[in-house]
Amino acid sequence: MKWWLSIALLIFALNTNAQTVHEGEAWFGYITTYKLRDKLYLWNDFHFVPGGFFVSRHGLSYRPNKRFNLTGGYAWVATSTSFTNRLERHEHRPWGQIEYNTPIARKSSLRARIRYDARIRNRIAGNEVLDDYMFYSRLRVMTSYRFVVKKFSETTRTHFNVMNEFLVNAGHEVGGWNMDQNRVYLLGGFDVANLTILLGYHNRIIPAQAGGGTMKHGLTLWLVQTFGEKPRQPDKIITPEEVPQLY
């Protein structure tokens, strides 16, 4: 749990830093997986933060066994900028990731993910979004812990989720290696059949080169849905397949 202590200290430091700017936001997401055939799945997810960004991401997942999941695909992204809340900076984003899921007790499970984003984004000059593009890489490392709170039936249960993700940029366009942001999520979950509703709080810490930075935080509402699978059995030991694919 040392890494959670580090996150808590970072959040506290930014909260007490006079240079930190606080901004409220809401994050809505819809994530789906569809089983095409044995071990092969179609991935789709959509995320929208008003005045922040919109993501439409798609890909194919291959699950060689119950604990590993390999996914790759393409995303189209529109983001705001420092000078406007309009989502006018566009991005093409080929991406790939590897995940490891494992139950760690009868009522809890752990998930780890490493994702690579190839970011092809509109350049910015002054207060203008240009037509030409820049390219750089981003590496993302995420861990997620889930604890089942209560089981109501074979297909219905509630759970609590704690997630943390570090995002690091790399490339000469962004001055080498540097931290993009850190994301923390505290989400309550409700499962019914093959639908999971996640509702809670998120905190995005975006550091500034001169110190301090921006803390964007607020409501999170995600819907996670699976197709082509048999309904989950929450009264049994949690298996990796029951851990939904999260952003």
C-alpha positions in Angstrom: 0.0 0.0 0.0 3.0 2.3 -0.1 2.0 3.6 -3.5 -1.4 4.7 -2.2 0.4 6.6 0.5 2.5 8.3 -2.2 -0.7 9.3 -4.1 -2.4 10.6 -1.0 0.7 12.7 -0.2 0.7 14.1 -3.8 -2.9 15.0 -3.7 -2.4 16.7 -0.3 0.6 18.6 -1.6 -1.3 19.9 -4.6 -4.3 20.8 -2.4 -2.1 22.9 -0.2 -0.1 24.5 -3.0 -1.2 28.0 -3.8 -0.2 27.4 -7.5 -2.7 24.6 -7.9 -5.8 25.3 -9.8 -8.9 23.3 -8.9 -11.5 22.6 -11.6 -14.7 20.6 -11.3 -15.8 18.2 -14.0 -18.0 15.3 -14.7 -16.9 12.1 -16.6 -19.3 9.9 -18.4 -18.3 6.6 -20.1 -19.8 3.6 -21.9 -17.6 0.6 -22.3 -18.5 -2.6 -24.1 -16.9 -6.0 -25.0 -18.5 -8.4 -27.5 -17.4 -12.0 -27.7 -16.7 -12.8 -31.4 -15.4 -16.3 -30.9 -13.3 -18.3 -28.4 -10.6 -16.0 -27.0 -11.4 -13.1 -29.4 -13.4 -10.0 -28.4 -14.5 -6.7 -29.9 -13.7 -3.7 -27.7 -15.6 -0.4 -27.9 -15.5 2.5 -25.4 -16.7 6.1 -25.4 -15.8 8.7 -22.8 -17.0 12.3 -22.5 -16.0 15.1 -20.2 -17.8 18.3 -21.0 -15.3 21.0 -21.8 -12.5 18.4 -21.5 -12.5 15.6 -24.1 -14.4 13.0 -26.1 -12.9 9.6 -26.8 -14.2 7.0 -29.3 -11.9 3.9 -28.9 -12.2 0.6 -30.7 -10.1 -2.6 -30.9 -9.7 -6.3 -30.8 -8.9 -8.3 -27.7 -7.2 -11.7 -27.5 -7.4 -13.7 -24.2 -4.9 -16.6 -24.4 -5.9 -17.7 -20.9 -8.0 -16.6 -18.0 -5.5 -14.1 -16.6 -4.0 -12.2 -19.6 -5.7 -10.0 -22.1 -4.0 -8.4 -25.2 -5.8 -5.6 -27.0 -5.0 -3.2 -29.8 -6.8 -0.8 -32.0 -7.5 2.9 -32.9 -9.1 5.8 -31.1 -10.4 9.2 -32.3 -10.2 11.9 -29.8 -11.3 15.6 -29.5 -10.0 17.7 -26.7 -10.2 21.3 -25.4 -7.2 23.5 -25.1 -5.8 26.0 -22.6 -7.6 28.9 -24.5 -11.0 27.3 -25.2 -13.4 24.8 -23.8 -14.5 23.7 -27.2 -13.3 20.3 -28.3 -11.5 21.5 -31.4 -8.1 19.8 -31.0 -8.3 16.5 -32.8 -6.2 13.4 -32.3 -5.6 10.0 -34.0 -4.5 7.4 -31.5 -3.4 3.9 -32.4 -3.1 2.0 -29.1 -2.3 -1.3 -27.5 -2.3 -2.8 -24.0 -1.7 -5.9 -21.9 -3.7 -6.7 -18.8 -3.4 -9.1 -16.0 -6.4 -10.0 -13.8 -6.4 -12.3 -10.8 -8.6 -13.0 -7.8 -6.8 -12.4 -4.6 -9.5 -13.5 -2.2 -13.1 -14.8 -2.3 -14.5 -11.3 -2.5 -11.7 -9.3 -4.1 -9.7 -9.1 -7.3 -6.7 -7.2 -8.6 -6.1 -5.9 -12.2 -3.0 -4.4 -13.7 -2.7 -2.8 -17.1 0.0 -1.3 -19.3 -1.2 0.7 -22.2 0.7 2.5 -25.0 -0.9 5.4 -26.9 0.6 6.8 -30.2 -0.7 10.3 -30.1 -1.0 12.2 -33.5 -2.5 15.5 -32.5 -3.1 18.9 -34.1 -0.4 21.4 -33.3 -1.1 24.6 -31.5 0.4 28.0 -32.2 -0.6 30.8 -29.8 -4.4 30.6 -29.5 -4.9 28.7 -32.7 -5.3 25.0 -33.5 -3.4 24.2 -36.7 -4.2 21.7 -39.4 -0.8 19.9 -39.2 0.0 17.3 -36.7 2.6 16.4 -34.0 3.5 13.0 -32.8 4.6 11.6 -29.5 4.1 8.5 -27.3 2.3 8.0 -24.0 2.8 5.1 -21.6 0.0 4.4 -19.0 0.3 2.1 -16.0 -2.9 1.3 -14.1 -3.8 -0.8 -11.1 -7.3 -1.6 -9.9 -8.7 -3.3 -6.8 -12.3 -4.5 -6.4 -14.0 -5.7 -3.3 -17.5 -7.2 -3.4 -19.7 -5.6 -0.7 -22.9 -7.6 -1.0 -24.4 -10.3 -3.2 -28.2 -10.2 -3.8 -28.6 -13.0 -6.3 -26.6 -15.0 -8.8 -26.5 -12.1 -11.2 -26.7 -9.0 -8.9 -24.1 -7.6 -6.5 -22.5 -4.4 -5.3 -18.8 -3.7 -5.1 -16.3 -1.0 -4.3 -13.4 -0.1 -6.7 -10.2 1.8 -6.2 -8.1 2.6 -9.3 -4.9 4.5 -9.9 -3.2 5.3 -13.3 0.0 7.1 -14.1 0.4 8.6 -17.6 3.9 9.5 -18.9 4.7 11.3 -22.2 7.8 10.6 -24.3 9.2 12.1 -27.5 11.1 15.1 -28.7 7.8 17.0 -29.4 7.2 17.1 -25.7 10.8 17.5 -24.5 11.6 13.9 -23.7 10.1 12.0 -20.8 7.6 13.9 -18.5 4.6 13.1 -16.5 1.3 13.8 -18.2 -1.1 13.2 -15.3 -2.2 10.9 -12.5 -5.7 9.6 -12.2 -7.4 8.3 -9.1 -10.9 6.8 -9.0 -13.1 5.8 -6.1 -16.2 4.0 -7.6 -19.1 2.2 -6.2 -20.4 -0.5 -8.5 -23.7 -2.4 -9.1 -23.9 -5.5 -11.3 -27.1 -6.7 -12.9 -26.8 -9.5 -15.4 -24.1 -8.4 -17.9 -24.3 -4.6 -17.1 -22.1 -2.9 -14.5 -22.9 0.6 -13.3 -20.0 2.5 -11.8 -20.6 5.7 -9.9 -18.3 7.8 -7.8 -15.4 10.3 -7.7 -12.3 10.8 -9.9 -9.3 13.1 -9.5 -7.0 14.0 -12.3 -3.7 15.7 -11.3 -2.0 17.5 -14.2 1.4 18.9 -13.1 2.8 22.2 -14.5 6.4 22.7 -15.4 6.7 25.7 -13.1 5.3 23.8 -10.1 1.8 23.2 -8.8 -0.6 22.3 -11.6 -4.3 21.6 -12.2 -6.5 19.3 -10.2 -9.6 18.3 -12.1 -12.1 16.2 -10.2 -15.7 15.4 -9.7 -18.5 13.0 -10.6 -17.8 9.8 -12.5 -20.5 7.7 -14.2 -19.5 4.7 -16.3 -21.6 1.9 -17.8 -19.8 -1.3 -18.6 -21.6 -3.9 -20.7 -20.6 -7.3 -22.1 -22.3 -9.2 -24.9 -22.0 -12.8 -26.0 -21.1 -14.1 -22.6 -23.1 -16.1 -20.1 -24.4 -14.1 -17.1 -21.8 -13.8 -14.2 -22.2 -15.9 -11.1 -21.3 -13.6 -8.2 -21.9 -16.3 -5.6 -18.8 -18.1 -6.9 -15.2 -17.1 -6.5 -14.5 -14.0 -8.6 -12.7 -14.9 -11.8 -10.7 -12.5 -14.1 -13.4 -12.7 -16.7 -15.8 -11.0 -14.3 -13.6 -7.9 -14.0 -15.0 -5.4 -16.5 -12.8 -3.5 -18.9 -12.3 0.0 -17.6 -10.9 3.1 -19.2 
